[in-house]
């Protein structure tokens, strides 16, 4: 009888552990998706600002935007209004 209870408890603990693992995985996936979506939104907005300010963009700009970190995107967005030329926005020394 005790052995059966231990088996039952063990099975319940396994199920609880699995359920917690699934819930944690779903939450992490949701957060990752939100970050990725926010990042894409920032890239698209910065691209629109650049096009509006400097006209059609060369392909190297799209490559830089696609590989940019959130900090880089923010830095470049701050510089869009300050810079006279497109390449100045992306210069590291400013």
N, C-alpha and C positions, 0 to 999 in steps of 0.2 A: 504494500500500500504506500509506504514512504517512497519507495523507488519510483512508483508511478507519479507521485506528486512532484518529485524532483524532475522527472522527465517532462512533465507538464510545465513546470516553472521554467525549465531550460528552454523549452520551445517558445513559451511566451516571451522570454527575454530576447531570444533570437529575433522573433517577429518585431518586437519593439525596437530593437537595434536596427533592423532592416528598414523599418518605417522612418526612424529618425534619419538614417543615412539618405533615404530617398528625399525626404523633406529638405535636408541640408543641401543636397545636390540641386534640387529644383530652385532653391533660394539663391544659390551661387550662380546658377545659370541665368536666372532672372536679372540679377545685379549686373552680370557680365553683359547681357543683352542691352540693358539700359545704358551702360557706359559706352558700348559700341555705337548705339543709336545716337547718343548725345555727341559723340566724337564725329560721326558722319554729318550730323547737323551743323557742327562747328565748321567742318571742312567745306560744306556746301555754302554756308553763309559767307565765309571768308572768300571763297571762289567768286561768289556773286559780287562782293565788294571790289575785288581786284578787277574783275571784268568791267564793272561800272566805272572804275577810276582810270584803268589803263587800256581798256579795249580787249580784243581777243588775246587769250593767253597762249604762250608757247607750251609745248608738251612738257618741258622740264618743270614748269610750275605745277602741273597736275601730279607729276611724280613726287615732287617735294611735299605737296599737300597730303598725298596718300600715305607717305611714310612719316608724317610729322607727329610729334607728341602733343599732348594737350597744352603744355607750356609753350611750345613753339608756335602753335596756332594762336594762342593768346598774344604772344609777343608780336607776331606778324600782323595781327588784327589791329593792335595799338599803333603800328607803324604805317598802316595803309594811308592815313590822312596826312602824315608827316613827310613822306617820301615823294620826291618829284618823279622818280623812275621806278619801274617794276623791280628791277634787279636790286635796288636799294632796300626794298622791303625785306629781302632775304639775306642781306649781308650780315655776317656775324659780328662785325666790329662796331656796329652802331648801337 
